[in-house]
Amino acid sequence: MGRILVVDDEEGVRSFLAESLELDGHQIEEAASGEEGLERLRAKSFDLVLTDLRMPGMGGMQLLEKAQAEQPEVEFIVLTAHGNVENAVQAMKLGAFDFIQKPVSGPAELRLLANRALERRRLKDQAEVVQATAEAPVLSYGDPAMTPVVEALRKVARTHATVLLLGESGTGKEVAARAIHRMSDRAQGPFVAINCATLSEGLLESELFGHEKGAFTGATDRKRGRIELAHGGTFFLDEVGELKPAIQARLLRVLQERAFERVGGTRTLEVDVRWIAATHRDLRGQIADGTFREDLYHRLSVFPVKLPPLRERKGDILPLADVLLARACHELKRPVLKLSEAAKKELLGGQWTGNIRELANALERAAILSDGEILEPWHLLVEPARTPAPAAAPAATGAETGAMTLEEMERRTIERVLQEVGGNRREASERLGIGLRTLYEKLKRYKIG
Ligand SMILES: Nc1ncnc2c1ncn2[C@@H]1O[C@H](COP(=O)(O)OP(=O)(O)OP(=O)(O)O)[C@@H](O)[C@H]1O
């Protein structure tokens, strides 16, 4: 689906072109002269312009030249009178995608060409756009705590309502956002994500809204923002609680008016975007202490969905572990490991303050550590559940396991196992799933014993 501007002084030609292109679901606007075409291009974002070359006043070539200088990302297809190929060649030298000779015989060629031009337009943006991956993880394997959540996601996906995903870090909020996109009627459109916590305020602003050439030092070119790139698709604002007040205000306007300006720009751009936001923070608390705008909160929380922490989704732990372990083994190019019964028990008893991300990390580390075919508890380093579970579990800090290097972890595991087996090296090597020689090498390396 693209935004196409058709410029021709003949009404009949314009409507023929517009009707042909509408068959593919594109959004078409028409302009009756080069001047009007330029005006529209300045007022709104288009992906493709189809223009006649010969028009009274500003001709197609001039329009192309001006547009290329101002908006090089917009594709052009020019219409030229039969036998006037020279002009068409000149247009292509100026950057036009292709030309069509008039009279246009039928819609087929036109549609094909327009779709190819739009494809080139998309490819230009591809480096910027995070496409929804083809592989879609299963959200839940039937845990009762997840049943209403999955149902809510499925239902809201069919609407255009803004969704606010809540839940601790690592509970799968981004995975849920992608699932909403995939289940929606925008699935063929782009899925664009941004993490509001990882970029500085200035960078985040220009990433979101784009900027005009010369808007600030270093802005050597015009750049389209991610919001523009999400047109016709879904925008995922991760860690929305981290947004600074100035950006909150700009974002509020986009949500209210579906319009914004690039940084340093005066042109108002309209966008059609479905919004999904996520946070592990308490936004209401942030409103109370003045760090989050209440009006923005109400815009975002039209449909809040809370993803439960993994420790409250016991039924999903083992099926998820199987999937994540298979993924880790695949990445390590090793045969898929199996979980021993003891390892399963260990996983079920985990605290999982880092939720699915922590589970994935634990299994990946275990797959690296284990040389055998079976994963045992000592490969896993699970932080056991605290009893009783604290009312509000703190976000994962990684202090217990994540901050350790792999080597440190291996050293500690070896020490622990050696202690458990009373220093018996052979038994320890069997437990660790490594050969005796390997164990001796490691003992030497870590200066153990
Ligand atoms: N249903 C699932 N199946 C397989 N993997 C999953 C599933 N849900 C989440 N994951 C994995 O868990 C990790 C964390 O998921 P995700 O990034 O979606 O969480 P999050 O809640 O957005 O985290 P944060 O708040 O830290 O951004 C990712 O590696 C993701 O691939």
The ligand as an SDF file (V2000), in Angstrom:
LIG
                    3D

 31 33  0  0  0  0  0  0  0  0999 V2000
    6.1380  -16.6870   23.9340 N   0  0  0  0  0  0  0  0  0  0  0  0
    7.4630  -16.6570   23.7760 C   0  0  0  0  0  0  0  0  0  0  0  0
    8.0930  -17.6700   23.1550 N   0  0  0  0  0  0  0  0  0  0  0  0
    9.4320  -17.6630   23.0170 C   0  0  0  0  0  0  0  0  0  0  0  0
   10.2290  -16.6700   23.4410 N   0  0  0  0  0  0  0  0  0  0  0  0
    9.6560  -15.6390   24.0520 C   0  0  0  0  0  0  0  0  0  0  0  0
    8.2410  -15.5600   24.2460 C   0  0  0  0  0  0  0  0  0  0  0  0
    7.9610  -14.4180   24.9010 N   0  0  0  0  0  0  0  0  0  0  0  0
    9.1410  -13.8040   25.0910 C   0  0  0  0  0  0  0  0  0  0  0  0
   10.1570  -14.5100   24.5770 N   0  0  0  0  0  0  0  0  0  0  0  0
   11.5910  -14.1740   24.5970 C   0  0  0  0  0  0  0  0  0  0  0  0
   11.9040  -13.5730   25.8370 O   0  0  0  0  0  0  0  0  0  0  0  0
   12.7530  -12.4450   25.7000 C   0  0  0  0  0  0  0  0  0  0  0  0
   12.0650  -11.2280   26.2920 C   0  0  0  0  0  0  0  0  0  0  0  0
   10.8870  -10.9070   25.5280 O   0  0  0  0  0  0  0  0  0  0  0  0
   10.4700   -9.4130   25.1970 P   0  0  0  0  0  0  0  0  0  0  0  0
   11.6580   -8.6330   24.7070 O   0  0  0  0  0  0  0  0  0  0  0  0
    9.2700   -9.4610   24.3470 O   0  0  0  0  0  0  0  0  0  0  0  0
   10.1060   -8.9130   26.6560 O   0  0  0  0  0  0  0  0  0  0  0  0
    9.7470   -7.4580   27.1670 P   0  0  0  0  0  0  0  0  0  0  0  0
    8.6970   -7.6110   28.1650 O   0  0  0  0  0  0  0  0  0  0  0  0
    9.4930   -6.5820   25.9780 O   0  0  0  0  0  0  0  0  0  0  0  0
   11.0830   -7.0290   27.8660 O   0  0  0  0  0  0  0  0  0  0  0  0
   11.5830   -5.5330   28.2500 P   0  0  0  0  0  0  0  0  0  0  0  0
   10.5280   -4.9510   29.1150 O   0  0  0  0  0  0  0  0  0  0  0  0
   12.8550   -5.8130   28.9930 O   0  0  0  0  0  0  0  0  0  0  0  0
   11.8040   -4.8380   26.9470 O   0  0  0  0  0  0  0  0  0  0  0  0
   13.0350  -12.3320   24.2200 C   0  0  0  0  0  0  0  0  0  0  0  0
   14.2670  -12.9300   23.9570 O   0  0  0  0  0  0  0  0  0  0  0  0
   11.9000  -13.0990   23.5670 C   0  0  0  0  0  0  0  0  0  0  0  0
   12.3100  -13.6620   22.3460 O   0  0  0  0  0  0  0  0  0  0  0  0
  1  2  1  0
  2  3  1  0
  2  7  2  0
  3  4  2  0
  4  5  1  0
  5  6  2  0
  6  7  1  0
  6 10  1  0
  7  8  1  0
  8  9  2  0
  9 10  1  0
 10 11  1  0
 11 12  1  0
 11 30  1  0
 12 13  1  0
 13 14  1  0
 13 28  1  0
 14 15  1  0
 15 16  1  0
 16 17  2  0
 16 18  1  0
 16 19  1  0
 19 20  1  0
 20 21  2  0
 20 22  1  0
 20 23  1  0
 23 24  1  0
 24 25  2  0
 24 26  1  0
 24 27  1  0
 28 29  1  0
 28 30  1  0
 30 31  1  0
M  END
$$$$
